[in-house]
Amino acid sequence: MRTQLVRYVRLVGMTVMTAGLVGAVGCDNTTAGQSGDPKGPVKLARVMIQDGASAGTARKFAIDLLERDPMVKCDEEINLCVPAFAIQASYPGLECLPTGYCLDPLLPPADGVPLEGGPNFVAIRVVFNKLLSDASVMDGDMFKPEAIQLLGPDGTTELATTKFWDRAGSPDYTSDVIKSPFGPALVAKTKAVLHANTQYTIRIHPAGFQDREGNSPVDRDGNPLADPTDFKFTTEAASERAAKSYPGTSDPAKAGTIAHDDVVQVGFWNQVQLSPTGDSSAVKLTVVAAPAGLTGADFYVYGTLDATMCGAAADVGFSIFPKLGVWPAGDYQLTYEATAVGGNSTVSGTLAFTADPNLNAEDDGFGVSDFPVPACATP
């Protein structure tokens, strides 16, 4: 027996959600509580961009390119915001904005669609209000790959994605958008980090789509979907990922302490351009404060090593290590400026820390043995 959720209702200045059990206790009908397919044409319900997996490292975001803000009024005392769902066990919909309306977390942000690193990456879900016939999206046991595509900045080159037809889910109700996504949906999951500040196109080919009664798809307003139908979005600008940075502070007054043989780490939500040899010129590294005589040229700046033990030409972070082989004892303040892959965005920041010769990198897991300098590095 299943439960059926009812939309929020406003009662005496409060927003409450009700849920009712449909059917009698002991019912052995597994479809009890479920309504049949809506009558009429199959309707496009949502175009979701969200975390590709339910994981603790996820950014906890979900965006609907078709979302229309319901403009629910609120205040801090009586008319409280009660979110309709969680996003990866978080509740951004609790926020009452200064405008006096509840935050709609599904609205596309003005600063662009968030980026998501591996292994979660990003899932795109084109949701319909009812099931499409299997023949519409399946060729025998195989998903028709032309049903949904993610196109790169040129609008024609298709990016590598994992695609499938997800029959599960409701187009309107869920307890958690990531753990129990809206559906049914055509799904495409990216296999790599998207570029920062870059426009992408979600393309579907609905000409052959039909529901199980033979109805062709329409948009939310009842207009037939063109073939192809495109949805464009732009990603956010390049930004640092604090949880992947070490020692992880930009405030000189709160500088962390590192071992003399530690490797400083800077992580990002996007890929940045690097030198395979660790040449610091690919990332503009400036020494603001350090023991006497050190300049940006005295440091290796490098990404993950490849099979040849050279650094990656692009990565979601970089390591910094002095060419001397150890950090001379003292206080450091370094600034960096890196260019995002794709060249549409730059990211800069400040690193502040103290090098202590009495500490051992083996105790913190950030030693040069953990993040070795490229074998092809130029001394």
N, C-alpha and C positions, 0 to 999 in steps of 0.2 A: 504494500500500500504506500502511496506517495503523498507528500504534502503539496499544497498549492499556495503560493505566496500571493498576498494581496498588496497592491500599491499603498504608499503612505497616505494617511488621511490627517487632516489638521483638526484637533479637538481642543477647545478651550485654551487656545494659545500654545498648545504643544503639538509636536509632530510625533506620531506613534505609528508603529508598524504592527499589523495584525497578521496572524497566520492561522489557518484552519485546517483541520484534517477532513478530507473528503472521503466518504464511504464509511462503512461500519468496521469495527474492530473484528479481526479474524478474516477479513476479505482476502481471498487468494487471487484476485484479479490484479496483475501487475500494472495494468494501465489505469486503474482507478485513480481519480483525481486529476487525470490528464485530459485536456480538451483535445478534440480532433484538430486536423489542419484547418486554419482559417479559410473561409470561402473567398473566392476571387483569385486574382493573379498572385503569384509569389512576389513578395515585396522585399526590396533591399532594405535592411534594417540598420546596419551599422558597418562602418569601415574602421576596424580597431587596429591600433599600433600599440604594442604592450610588451612587457617582459616576456621573453621567450620560454621561461621556465620558472617554476616555483622554487626559489632558492634563497638562502639567507644573504647571498651576495647581490641579489637583484636590486634594481633601483626603485622598485615598487611604483611603477607608473603604468597607466593605461589611458589611451587617448582615442576618442571616436571622432573621425574627421567629419561625421555627419551630425554631431551633437548640437542640440539647440538648448541653450540655457533655460531651465524651467523657471528661473527667477523666483525662488522661494524666499520670502521675507523672513528675517530673523532678528533677534537681539540677544544680549548676553544674559538676560534674566528669565524671561518667560518663553518666548518663541525660539527655542533652541534648535539647532540644526541636528538632525538625526540622519546619518548617511544610509543610503539604500543598500550599500554593499561595502565590503572591505576591498582593499587593493594590497594583496600580499600581506594580509593580517594587519594592515594599517588602515586608518580611517581619516583620510584628508577631508572628507565631506563634513566633518564636525565643525569646520571653521566657519564662523560668521564674519564676512568681509566688512571692511569699513563702509562699504556702500549700503549695508543693511540687508544684504542677500547672502544666502548660503553659497559656499564655494561648490561649483560643479567640477569635480576632478577630471571628468572626461573631456572637457573643453580643450582644444589644442592651445598650448601656451603661446603667448606672443613672441617669446624668444626662441621658439623652435621645438621640434620633437626631441625628447631626450635620447642620448646615445646609450647603448648598453654593450658592455664588453663580454668576452667569453667567460665561461662556457654558455652563458644564458642567451646572449645576443637578443634579437628582436623578433617577435612574432607578428605577422600581419594576418588579420582575420576579417574576411568579408562575410558578414552575417546576413542571413535571410530570415524572414518571419516564419518559414516552414521548410520542410525538407524538399530538396530537389530530387528528382528521380535519379536513381543510380546510373541509368543510361546517359543522363545529361553530363555527368562528371567522371564516370568510370568507363574504361574500356576493358571489359571483363573484370579482372581483379586489380587492374592497374588504374591509377588516377590519371586523368587526361592533363598533361603538364601545361597545355596551352590555356587551360581554364583560368589561371591566375599567374601573373608575372610581376616581378619587381624590376623596374628599369632604372638604369643609372642616370647620371646627370645629362647625358646626351639625348635621353628620351627614347633610345632605340636599343641599346645594349642591355641584355638581360643579365641580372646578377644571379649567382648561384644560390639557390635556396632549397630547403627541404619542403616538399608540397604534399598535401593530403586533404581529403574531404572528411571533416569532423561532423558526424551526424548528431552528436550530443549537444546538450545545452538548450537554454531558453534565450530568445532574442531580447527579453525584457527583464528577467529576474535572475539573480545569482547572489550567493552569500559572499563570494570572493571572486573578483574579475579574473585574477590570475590562476587561482586554484580550481575554479569551476567556470571557465570562460563562457561568454555569450556564444550561442550557436543556434542552429547549425551553421557551419562556416566553411568557406574555402580558406585554407591556411597555407601560408608561405613563411618559413622561418629562415632568417638569414644565417649564413655560415661564417660571416666575418663582420667586423665592426664597420658600421657605416661611416662615411666621411662627415666631418663637421661642416656646418654652414653650407650644406649641399642639398640641392633639390632632387628628389626621387619621384618616380611615378609608379603607382599601383595600377596595373591594367588587368581587366577581366574581359573575357570574350563570351558574353551572355547569349549569343545568337542561338546556340543549341540548348540553352538551359530551359527546363520545364519542371513544374512540380509534378507530383504523382497523379494529378488529374489532367495534365497536359497544358496547364496555363504557363504563359511566358512571363518573364520577370519585368517588373516596373520599379521605378524609384519611389521614394517616400511619398511623393505627390501624385503617384499614379501614372506617370509618364513612362512609356516603354523605354527600356535601356538600349542605348545605341551599342553597336559592336564595332570597335572596342569601346569600353567605358573606362575613362582614366580618372584617377584621384592623385593629386600632387601634394607633396608635403616637403618641408624644408627642415633639416636637422638643426640642432642648437650649435652655438659656437664652441670651439675647443675649450676644454676646462680641465683643471686638475682633479684627480681622484684621490682625495686625502687618505682614504683607507689603504691605498697602495703606495703611499709615500713614507719615507723614513729619513730623518726622525720625525717628519710630519708637522713642523711648525714654521710659520713665516714671521713670527713675532720675536725679535731679538731679546725682548725682556723675558720671554719664556723659552729661551733656547734649550733644546734637548742636548743630551750628552751622548757622544758616540765613542767607540773604541778607536784607537789609532789606526787599526787595519779594517775598519768598517767601510762598507760601500753605501754611499748615500743614494736613496731611491726617490724618483719622482714618477708618479703614475698619472694616467689620463683616462678619460672616458672615450678618447678617440686615438687614432694613430698619428704620430708625428714623424717628420723626416729626420733621419739620423745618418751618421757616417759609419759604414761597415768597419772602418779602421779605428773608430773611437775618436776621430778628430773633433775637437770641441767647436770647430767653426760651423758645423751643421746646426748646432744649437748655440745661440749667442750666449756664452757664459761670461759673466762679469764678476770680478772679485771686488766687493765693496769694503770688506774688512777681513783680514787674515794675517797670520804671521808674516813678517816682512819678506818682500820679494816675490810673492806668489801672484800670478796673473791667470786669466782664463786659459791661456795656452798650456799651463802646467797641469791640466787635468784631462783625463780620458772621459768622454761622454759617449756611452754606447748602449745598445739594446741587447736583446736575447741573442746568444750565439747560435749560429747555424752549424751544419755538419762539418764545415771547413774551419770551424772555430773563429769565424769572423762575425762581427755584429750584424744585426738586421738593419736593412736600409730604412725600415719603418717599423715602429712598434708602439704599443700602448703605454710606454714608459721608457725611462732611461736610467742608467747608473752613472754615478760620478765617483771617480777615484783618482787620487793624486799620482802623477807619474813618478814621484819620489818613492812610491811603494808603501808609504804610511802618511797619515795626516800629522804634520808637525803640531805639537801641543799648542792649544790656544783657542781663541774665539773666531768664528767664521760667520760671514754674511755674504752669500752669493745670490746673484740674480740670474735668471735665465729667460730666454725668449725662443720659443720653438714654433716651427711652421707645421700646421696640420697637413696630413696627406690630402692631396687635392688642391692645396694652396689657397683655399678660400677663407682661412682663419689662422690666426696666431694665438698663442697662449704664453703668458709670462707669469713669473712669480718670484718670490724671495725665499731663500733657505737660510735659516739661522741655527747654529749649533756650536757646541764646544767639543773639541777633540781631547780626550783624556788618555794619556799613554799608559795609565795603570789599568785600563779596562781591556778585556780580551773579546775579540769579535766572535770567538767560538761560543760565547755564552748567549749571544742574541740572534744568531742565524743570519747576520747581514755581513759576514766577512767576505773577503775577496775570493776565498775558496768556494763560497756559495754563488757569487756573481763574478766570475773570472773576467779579466780584461781580455779583449779579443787577441788571438794569437797573431793576427795580421796588423796589430796596432803599430802606429809609428811612434817611436820613443820621443 
